[in-house]
Amino acid sequence: MGMRIGGLATGMDIDGIINDLMDAERIPLNKLQQDKTLLEWERDAYREINILYSELEQIMRDMRYPSNFNQKVTTSTQPNAITATATHNAQPGSYSIQVTQLATSAINVSQNPLSSGEKIDQNAKLVDQLANINGAEGYQLPEKISFKTYHNGEEVHEIEINENDTLNSILRKITNQDNGVRAFYDAGSDKVVMERTTAGEYNSEGYEIDFGDDEFFSIVLGLDQTQEQGGQDAKFTYNNSVEMTSKTNNATFNGITFNFTNTMDSPAYITVDNDIDSTVDLITQFVDKYNEIVEKVNGKLTEKRERDFPPLTDEQKKEMTESEIANWEEKAKSGLLRNSNILMSSLSQMRSSWNANVETGGAYRHMAQIGIATTSNYMDGGKLEINETKLREALLNDSESVFKLFSNNTDDDSRGVLDRIETATKTTTRRINDHAGRSSYNLDQYSMGKRLQQMDTRIADFQRKLAQVEDRYWRQFTAMEKAIQRMNEQSNYLFSQFNQQW
């Protein structure tokens, strides 16, 4: 649209007049845009509820693991020497352990510093470094070296050597081979270390790392076979009666893993108890999220609709401060989900699910029996409250029954409360998705989106119509200007003629 200038002939503010006329013409468009904004706000409000349901479903998934209702906590009377961890299958009780020997791995270290004078360069060709190694001057590097280990019976390991190998590259070849041995050069002590990567005694008849008569280990690496410190098993006494050994510094039985860090002069006592705290925390987390949903949904269902506060137009926002806009929109967004059938149905299903009896085959069939019930205040709308003392007693008395009460996954009367609530939440989530969609949905994938598409089409059509109306107004006023201009010209002509006669 080109620049338009009116009122030159009439002196009228044509631009202002047309703007006022167009403001009147835009009233239906503003109403349509406000309706679209309200629909978007309603959609977003539904999606916020859906997020809460998703969070509740995540907590319920965590509660389906039996281990979360049978977690164990352990204590040790000598934590500097022994600690323990227990699986949910471990039986509560006290266990006596006395560690008399820790497991160690076999190790052999050069008896003397390797360098005879100037420190050797472990990254230079080894063949050029032999003159700097004690006793290795004139030694001819072999094409391969070999040694034995006894981790899985007797195993022979061979390492090929070439003229470009360095001390470090040969030691890396030993380490990287699948032989259970680690080898490295320590520049600080100027010695080579060879050790088993795992603890334990594997060759009670001889050496763990046996290089026999291979002179490379003794001449170049300075190792003495007889100086190997052999590996040993951990030794401990279980419950003051059974002598036991372990290749490592831990032992697992009865669902308990005992970790050894030091030897003891007297037995340590490991106590295994049910970890009631973590289970109570998980149930409390679930109840808190459940109550958050009840409060949020009840609030939305009963919230007053402020119809005197429609969404603001862009022109209205220009005349208001940010705080005024925020306060206005807070009222404008109120009551959008009032009496929503989707949300009312959801709350009803959740309440009936919570109050159901569950055939657990144990001590408890109803949530009230374990200390969880709806509050006595009807204004709470069905919120839950926990009698923690009663809940803890139930977990100590029959944790399996409590678990089944929550999470029994069956299709009959023994169906757990969480399974029933999850059915309700999934139904609600699906209905909200069909109605309000997800953020990743296209408009044509949910019912409110299709309505928004229709509104967009109507808005676009109306905007084109307004452009035509504005053009028509300008043509009409322009025609009027031209007519008045011609009248002015004729009047001026006649006036000049009269002046000439006088």
C-alpha positions in Angstrom: 0.0 0.0 0.0 1.4 3.4 -1.1 1.5 6.5 1.0 -1.9 8.2 1.2 -2.4 11.9 1.9 -5.9 13.2 2.3 -7.6 16.4 3.3 -5.7 18.7 0.9 -8.9 20.0 -0.7 -11.2 19.8 2.3 -8.8 20.4 5.2 -10.3 17.3 6.8 -8.2 14.7 8.8 -9.1 12.0 6.3 -6.5 9.6 7.7 -7.9 10.0 11.2 -11.5 9.6 10.0 -10.6 6.4 8.1 -8.7 5.0 11.1 -11.8 5.6 13.3 -14.0 3.9 10.7 -11.5 0.9 10.5 -11.5 0.6 14.3 -15.2 0.0 14.2 -14.7 -2.4 11.3 -12.0 -4.3 13.3 -14.3 -5.0 16.3 -15.4 -8.5 15.0 -11.7 -9.3 14.1 -10.6 -8.3 17.6 -13.3 -10.6 19.1 -12.1 -13.4 16.9 -8.5 -12.9 17.9 -9.5 -12.8 21.5 -11.5 -16.0 21.1 -8.4 -17.6 19.6 -6.2 -16.4 22.5 -8.7 -17.9 25.0 -8.6 -21.2 23.2 -4.8 -21.2 23.2 -4.8 -20.4 27.0 -7.3 -23.2 27.6 -5.2 -25.6 25.6 -2.1 -24.7 27.5 -3.9 -25.1 30.8 -4.8 -28.6 29.9 -1.2 -29.4 28.9 0.0 -28.1 32.3 -2.3 -30.6 34.0 -1.0 -33.4 31.7 2.6 -32.6 32.9 1.5 -33.3 36.5 -0.1 -36.6 35.5 3.1 -37.6 33.7 5.2 -36.8 36.9 2.8 -38.9 38.9 3.1 -41.8 36.5 6.9 -41.6 36.8 6.7 -41.9 40.5 4.3 -44.9 40.2 6.7 -46.6 37.8 9.4 -46.4 40.5 7.0 -47.8 43.1 6.4 -50.9 41.0 9.9 -52.3 41.9 9.6 -54.7 44.9 13.1 -53.6 45.9 11.8 -50.2 46.7 9.6 -51.8 49.4 12.4 -54.1 50.7 15.5 -52.0 50.7 18.0 -52.8 53.3 20.4 -50.7 55.3 23.6 -52.1 56.9 25.8 -50.9 59.8 29.2 -52.2 60.9 30.8 -52.1 64.4 34.2 -51.7 62.7 33.6 -49.6 59.5 37.3 -48.9 59.1 37.8 -52.6 58.5 34.6 -53.9 57.0 31.4 -52.5 55.4 28.5 -54.2 53.7 25.7 -53.7 51.2 22.6 -55.7 51.1 20.1 -56.5 48.3 16.3 -56.4 48.9 16.4 -60.2 49.2 18.7 -60.2 52.2 17.2 -61.2 55.5 17.4 -58.8 58.4 19.8 -59.9 61.1 23.3 -59.7 62.6 26.4 -61.3 61.1 29.8 -61.7 62.6 32.9 -61.4 60.4 36.6 -61.4 61.4 39.1 -60.7 58.7 42.5 -62.2 59.4 44.1 -61.6 56.0 43.4 -59.3 53.1 43.7 -60.4 49.5 46.7 -59.1 47.6 48.0 -59.4 44.1 51.4 -60.8 43.1 54.0 -58.2 42.3 57.7 -58.1 41.2 59.8 -55.0 41.2 63.3 -54.4 39.8 65.8 -55.0 42.6 68.0 -52.0 41.7 67.6 -48.8 39.6 67.9 -49.7 35.9 70.1 -46.8 34.8 73.8 -47.3 35.2 74.6 -43.6 34.8 72.5 -41.1 32.8 68.8 -41.9 33.3 67.5 -44.0 30.5 64.9 -42.6 28.0 62.0 -45.1 28.2 60.5 -43.7 25.0 63.7 -44.1 22.9 64.6 -47.3 21.0 65.5 -49.8 23.6 68.3 -51.2 21.5 70.0 -47.8 21.9 69.4 -47.7 25.6 71.0 -51.0 26.6 74.4 -49.4 27.3 72.7 -47.2 29.9 71.0 -50.2 31.7 72.9 -52.0 34.5 74.3 -55.3 33.2 72.6 -55.0 29.8 75.5 -53.6 27.8 76.2 -55.9 24.9 72.9 -57.8 25.4 71.2 -58.8 22.2 67.4 -58.2 22.2 65.5 -61.3 21.4 62.7 -61.5 18.8 60.2 -62.4 21.5 59.9 -62.9 25.2 57.6 -65.1 27.2 56.2 -65.7 30.7 53.6 -67.8 32.4 50.6 -67.0 34.6 48.2 -69.2 36.4 44.9 -67.4 36.6 43.0 -70.0 34.5 45.5 -72.8 34.9 48.9 -72.5 33.4 49.0 -70.0 30.5 52.0 -69.1 28.4 52.2 -65.5 27.0 54.6 -64.4 24.3 55.5 -60.8 23.3 57.2 -60.0 20.0 60.0 -57.4 20.0 61.2 -55.4 17.0 64.1 -53.0 16.5 61.8 -49.9 17.0 60.4 -51.0 20.3 61.1 -48.8 23.4 61.0 -49.9 27.0 57.6 -48.3 27.3 56.2 -49.9 24.2 57.3 -53.4 25.3 55.7 -52.8 28.8 52.5 -51.6 27.1 52.4 -54.8 25.0 52.6 -56.9 28.2 49.9 -54.8 29.8 47.5 -54.7 26.8 47.7 -58.5 26.2 44.9 -60.4 27.8 47.1 -62.0 30.4 46.1 -60.5 33.8 49.4 -58.7 34.2 50.2 -55.0 34.3 53.7 -53.7 33.6 55.1 -50.2 33.8 58.4 -48.2 34.4 58.5 -45.8 37.3 60.8 -43.0 36.4 61.0 -41.8 40.0 62.5 -45.0 41.4 64.0 -46.0 38.0 62.5 -49.4 38.3 60.1 -51.7 36.5 57.0 -53.0 38.1 55.1 -56.2 37.0 52.0 -57.1 39.0 48.8 -59.2 38.6 45.7 -57.1 37.9 43.6 -59.2 40.2 44.2 -60.2 43.8 44.4 -63.8 45.1 46.6 -66.8 45.2 46.6 -68.9 42.0 49.8 -70.9 42.1 50.5 -72.3 45.5 53.3 -74.5 44.0 55.3 -71.6 42.6 55.3 -68.1 41.1 52.3 -66.1 39.9 54.3 -64.4 37.1 56.8 -66.9 36.0 59.4 -65.8 33.5 61.7 -68.7 34.2 65.1 -68.5 32.3 64.0 -65.7 30.0 67.0 -63.3 30.5 65.2 -60.3 29.2 63.3 -59.9 32.5 66.4 -60.3 34.6 69.0 -58.4 32.4 66.9 -55.6 30.9 64.1 -55.2 33.5 66.2 -56.0 36.5 63.6 -58.5 37.9 64.6 -61.4 40.2 62.1 -64.3 40.0 62.8 -65.3 43.6 61.8 -61.8 44.9 58.2 -62.0 43.7 55.7 -61.2 46.4 53.0 -63.8 45.7 49.3 -63.0 45.8 47.2 -64.2 48.7 43.5 -64.8 49.3 41.5 -63.0 51.9 40.8 -65.1 55.0 38.0 -64.5 57.4 35.8 -66.2 59.9 32.0 -66.1 59.4 29.7 -66.1 62.4 32.6 -67.3 64.7 32.5 -70.8 63.2 33.3 -71.1 59.5 36.8 -70.3 58.1 36.4 -68.9 54.6 38.6 -67.5 51.8 38.0 -65.0 48.9 40.2 -64.1 45.9 39.1 -60.5 46.4 38.6 -58.3 49.4 34.8 -58.8 49.3 32.5 -61.8 49.7 28.8 -62.1 48.8 26.3 -64.6 50.3 22.7 -64.4 51.6 22.2 -61.3 49.5 24.9 -59.4 51.4 28.3 -58.2 50.0 30.9 -57.7 52.7 33.8 -55.4 51.8 37.1 -55.8 53.6 39.5 -52.9 54.0 41.6 -54.0 57.0 42.4 -57.0 59.2 40.8 -57.3 62.7 41.8 -58.4 66.2 38.2 -59.2 67.1 35.0 -59.9 65.1 33.0 -57.1 63.6 29.2 -57.2 63.6 27.2 -56.3 60.5 23.6 -55.6 61.1 21.0 -55.7 58.3 17.7 -53.9 58.8 14.8 -53.0 56.5 15.3 -49.5 55.2 11.9 -48.1 56.1 13.0 -44.5 55.7 13.6 -44.8 51.9 10.2 -46.6 51.4 8.4 -44.0 53.5 10.1 -41.2 51.5 8.9 -42.8 48.2 5.3 -43.2 49.4 5.3 -39.7 50.7 6.6 -38.4 47.4 3.8 -40.2 45.6 1.1 -38.8 48.1 2.5 -35.3 47.7 2.3 -35.4 43.9 -1.2 -37.0 44.2 -2.3 -34.2 46.5 -0.8 -31.6 44.2 -2.9 -32.9 41.3 -6.1 -33.0 43.4 -5.5 -29.4 44.6 -4.6 -28.2 41.1 -7.5 -29.9 39.3 -10.1 -28.9 42.0 -8.8 -25.4 41.7 -9.3 -25.4 38.0 -12.7 -27.0 38.2 -14.1 -24.4 40.7 -12.2 -21.3 39.5 -14.4 -18.3 38.8 -14.6 -17.2 35.1 -13.8 -13.5 34.9 -15.8 -12.6 31.7 -15.2 -8.9 32.2 -11.5 -9.4 31.5 -11.2 -10.5 27.9 -7.7 -10.9 26.3 -6.0 -7.6 25.6 -5.5 -6.3 22.1 -2.1 -5.1 21.0 -3.3 -1.5 21.1 -4.6 -1.9 24.6 -1.3 -3.3 25.8 0.5 -0.3 24.5 -1.4 1.9 27.0 -0.6 -0.4 30.0 2.4 -1.2 32.2 3.8 -4.7 32.4 2.3 -5.3 35.9 -1.1 -4.1 34.7 -1.0 -6.5 31.8 0.1 -9.4 34.0 -2.7 -8.7 36.5 -5.3 -8.3 33.7 -4.2 -11.6 32.0 -4.2 -13.5 35.3 -7.9 -12.7 35.6 -8.5 -13.2 31.9 -7.1 -16.8 32.2 -9.2 -17.7 35.2 -11.9 -20.3 35.0 -11.0 -21.7 31.6 -11.2 -25.3 32.8 -14.2 -24.7 35.1 -16.5 -27.8 35.2 -14.3 -29.6 32.7 -15.8 -33.1 32.0 -12.3 -34.5 31.4 -10.9 -33.3 34.8 -14.1 -34.2 36.8 -14.0 -37.7 35.4 -10.3 -38.0 36.2 -10.7 -37.0 39.8 -13.7 -39.4 40.3 -11.7 -42.3 38.9 -8.7 -41.6 41.0 -10.8 -41.4 44.2 -12.6 -44.7 43.5 -9.2 -46.3 42.7 -7.7 -45.2 45.9 -10.6 -46.4 48.0 -10.7 -49.9 46.4 -10.1 -53.1 48.4 -7.1 -55.2 47.2 -6.8 -58.9 47.8 -3.1 -59.1 48.7 -3.2 -62.4 50.5 -1.4 -60.6 53.4 -2.3 -58.5 56.4 -3.5 -55.4 54.5 -6.3 -55.0 51.9 -7.1 -51.3 52.2 -4.9 -48.1 52.2 -6.5 -46.9 55.5 -5.0 -50.0 57.2 -1.5 -48.8 56.5 -2.2 -45.3 57.6 -3.0 -43.5 54.3 -6.5 -42.1 53.9 -8.4 -39.0 52.7 -8.5 -36.1 55.0 -11.5 -35.4 57.1 -11.9 -31.9 55.7 -14.2 -32.2 52.6 -12.9 -28.8 51.4 -9.6 -30.6 50.6 -11.4 -32.3 47.7 -10.1 -35.8 48.4 -6.5 -35.1 49.4 -4.6 -37.8 51.2 -2.8 -37.7 54.6 -0.3 -40.2 56.0 -0.1 -41.6 59.5 3.6 -42.2 59.4 3.7 -44.2 62.6 1.1 -46.6 61.2 2.8 -46.8 57.8 6.1 -47.7 59.4 4.5 -50.4 61.5 2.9 -51.9 58.4 6.2 -51.9 56.5 7.9 -53.6 59.4 5.1 -56.1 59.9 4.4 -57.1 56.3 6.2 -55.1 53.6 5.2 -57.6 50.9 1.6 -57.0 51.6 2.1 -53.2 51.5 3.9 -53.6 48.1 1.0 -55.7 46.7 -1.5 -53.2 48.0 0.2 -50.6 45.9 1.6 -52.4 42.9 0.1 -55.9 42.4 -0.2 -56.2 38.6 -3.2 -58.5 38.0 -6.6 -58.2 36.3 -8.7 -59.4 39.3 -9.6 -58.2 42.8 -5.9 -58.3 43.7 -5.1 -55.5 41.3 -3.0 -52.9 43.1 -4.1 -49.3 43.7 -1.3 -47.9 41.6 -2.4 -50.0 38.6 -6.0 -48.7 39.0 -4.8 -45.1 39.4 -2.5 -45.5 36.4 -5.5 -46.6 34.3 -7.3 -43.4 35.3 -4.3 -41.1 34.6 -3.6 -42.8 31.2 -7.3 -42.3 30.3 -7.1 -38.7 31.3 -3.8 -38.1 29.5 -5.2 -39.7 26.3 -8.3 -37.6 26.4 -6.3 -34.4 27.0 -4.0 -35.3 24.2 -7.0 -35.8 21.9 -8.5 -32.6 23.0 -5.5 -30.2 23.6 -2.6 -32.1 22.1 1.0 -32.0 23.1 3.6 -29.3 22.2 5.0 -31.6 19.5 1.6 -32.1 17.8 0.5 -30.4 14.6 -2.8 -28.5 14.8 -4.6 -31.1 12.8 -3.8 -33.8 15.3 -6.1 -32.7 18.1 -9.6 -31.2 18.3 -8.7 -27.7 19.7 -5.9 -27.5 17.1 -8.5 -28.0 14.3 -10.6 -25.2 15.8 -7.5 -23.0 15.9 -6.9 -23.8 12.2 -10.4 -22.7 11.4 -10.0 -19.5 13.4 -6.7 -18.8 11.6 -8.6 -19.1 8.3 -11.4 -16.9 9.4 -8.9 -14.3 10.7 -7.0 -14.3 7.4 -10.2 -13.9 5.4 -11.4 -11.1 7.7 -8.0 -9.3 7.4 -8.3 -9.5 3.6 -11.8 -8.1 3.8 -10.6 -5.2 6.0 -8.0 -4.3 3.5 -10.7 -4.1 0.8 -12.9 -2.0 3.1 -10.0 0.4 3.8 -9.3 0.7 0.1 -12.9 1.4 -0.5 -13.0 4.2 2.1 -9.9 5.8 0.6 -11.4 5.6 -2.9 -14.6 7.3 -1.6 -12.8 10.0 0.3 -10.4 10.6 -2.6 -13.3 10.9 -5.0 -14.9 13.5 -2.6 -11.6 15.4 -2.4 -11.4 15.5 -6.2 -15.0 16.7 -6.5 -14.5 19.4 -4.0 -11.2 20.4 -5.7 -13.0 20.8 -9.0 -15.7 22.9 -7.2 -13.0 25.1 -5.7 -11.4 25.6 -9.1 -14.7 26.6 -10.7 -15.5 28.9 -7.8 -12.1 30.6 -8.1 -12.6 30.9 -11.9 -16.0 32.6 -11.5 -14.6 34.9 -8.7 -11.8 36.0 -11.0 -14.3 36.7 -13.8 -16.4 38.9 -11.6 -13.3 40.9 -10.5 -12.4 41.6 -14.1 -15.8 43.1 -14.8 -15.6 45.4 -11.8 
